[in-house]
Amino acid sequence: VVLEGRRVVNNIERSASLFLVKNLFSLLLSVFSAVSFLTYPLEPAQVSLIAMFTIGIPGFLLALEPNYVRIEGNFLKKVLLRALTDVLAVGALVICGEVFGLSDGDIATAATMLLAVVGFMILIRISKPLTKMKYAIILVNIAGLIFCGIFLKQLFALSDMSRICVLLMIVFAFAAESIFRNLSILGAFLERKTGALKEKIREKRGI
């Protein structure tokens, strides 16, 4: 019973984190666009492309996997850190695109590809420890995304990217990994400080 409970909770948490990251990202990016007076960079078709290959298909397949690891960690904190990583990376890309005078189509395509890269980074992270089945799921979805990006560009509102766009996408893809790592370190530090403060308060109250 305990093992089955762990499997259900762990798989739900893993799949739900993928979906919640997308929703939180969309909310935060909308706020960012409103505050900065910049156009929302993504079209619905582009969001659908990202969601299909980094959330929908892998989330469904991973939910069927046996998972008996002990339940631990802060679910909402992990989701928020991943969403913030996406927003910071895409927001910086949009601002740089505006500075370089790139077209809205170029910026939207670069933002889509950047989100796809970050999405697969998150997918790999939550899939650890990686097995042959997980490797197969990730590689098949990467291949599907590449296929759609090459042969179904018009369907998903993608355009050919300029060299500057490609360079910006690569730079911010590497930056996104660093952002996520540093946000995780900051989150762990704040959690330790908060825990220590709570312990001091309990000691003073004699609890």
N, C-alpha and C positions, 0 to 999 in steps of 0.2 A: 504493500500500500504506500509506504514511504517513497520507494523508488518511482512508482507510477506518478505520485504527486509531484516529485521533483521533475520528472519528464514533462508533465503538463505545464507546470509553472515556468520552467526554464525555456521551453519552446514558445510559450505565449509571450514571455518577456522579450525574447529575441525577435520574434516577428513583430510584436507591437512596437518595439523600439524603432524598427525600420519605418513603420507607418507614421509614428509620432514625430520622428525627425523631419519627415517631409512636411507635415502639417505645421509644426513649429517654425520650420524654415520659411514657409510661405507667409506665415503671419509676421515674423520678424522682418522679412524682406519687404513686405508691404508697408510696414511702419517706416523702414529705412527709406523707401522710395518717396513716401509722403513727406518725411522730415527733410530730406535732401533735395526735394523737387526734381528727382530724376525719374525717367520712365521705368516702369516695372520691366525688367529685362527679358522675361521669359513669356512665351506663348503657351496656351493650353496644350497644344500638340507636343511641344518640347518637354513639358512637365510629364506628359503621358509616356513619352519615350523613356525618360529617366526612371519613372516609377515602375514601368513594366520590367526593366532589366536589372534594376538595383534594389527593388522592393517587392513587387508582386510575385514574380516567378520564384526568385530565391527564397522569399519569406514563406511561400507555400511549401516548397520542397524541404526546407530546413525544419519546418514545424512537424514533419513526419519522422524526424530522426530520433532514435533513443538518446536520452540525455539525463543521466543520473547524478550529475554534479550537485554538490550541496548548494542550496540557494543562498546567495550572499550579494552584497553590494547595494548601492542606492540607484534604483531604476531611473527615477526622474532626473537625478543629477547627470547620469550618463547621456540621457536623451537631450537634455539642455546643452551640454557641452558639444555634442555632435551638431546640433542645430546652429549654435553660435559659430562653430567652425565654418559651416556652409555659408552663413550670412556674411561673416567677415571676409572670407575669400571672394565670394561673388560681388559683394559691395565694393571691395578694393578693385576688382577687375572692371566693374562698371565705371567707377571714377576714373581709372586710368584710360579706359576706352574713350571717355568723354574728353579727357585731356589731349589724347592723340587724335581726336577728331574722327574716330571710327564710326561707321554707319550703325544704325540700330540693329540691322540684320547680322552684321559681324559680331557685335557685342552679344546678341542673343545666342548665336551659335557657339561662341567661345564660352559663354556662361553655361550653356547646356553641356558642353564637353567637360568643363571643369567640374560641374556637379556630378557628372557620370564618374569621373576619376575619383572624386571624394567619396561618392556613394560606394564604389567598389572597395576603397580603402576601409570604409566603415564595415562593409560586408565581410571583408577578410578578417577584421579585428574581432567581430562578434562571432565568427565561425570557428575561432580557435578553441581547441586544438584541431588543426586541419587534417582531414582524412581524404582518401581517394574520392569518395562520393562528393565531399565538399569542394575539392579541387575541380571535379567535373562540373558541378553546378556553376561555379564561378567562371570557368573557362567557356562554358556554353553560353552564358549570359553576356560575357564580353564579346564573343563571336557574333551573337545576335545583335548587339548594339552596333558593332562595326558594320555588319551587313546592312542594317537600316540606315546608318549614317552615310553609306556609300550609294546604295541602290534605291533608297526610299527617302531621299532628302526632301523632295517637295511635299510628301505626305506629312513629314514631321517638321516642316517649316525651317529646314536647315539650309545654309548657304555656304559657298566656298569661303574659307577664311584667308585673310591676308597673312603675310609673314609676321607682321606685328601682332596680329591676333593670336597666331600659333605660339609666338614667343611669350605673350602675356599669359596664355593658358598654362604653358609649361611652368613658368615662374610661380604662378599662384597655386598650381597643383603641389609643387614642393613646399610652398609656404603654408598651405593648408595642413600638411602633415605636422609641420613645426607648431602651428597654431594649436592644433588639437592636443599635441603632446604637452605644450606649456600650459594650456588651460586645464588639462588633467592634473598636472603637478600643482597648479594654483588651487584647484578644487580640493585636492588631498591635503594641502597645507592648511586651508581654511577649515576643513573638516576636523583636522587634528587640534587646531586652535580652539574651535568651538567646543570640541569634546573636553579639552582641558579646562576651559572656562566653566562648563557645566559641572565638572567634578569639583572645582573650587567652590562653586555656589552650594553644592550639596554638602561639602565638608563644613562650610560656615553655618549652614542650617542644621547640621548634625544628623543628616539623613544617611 
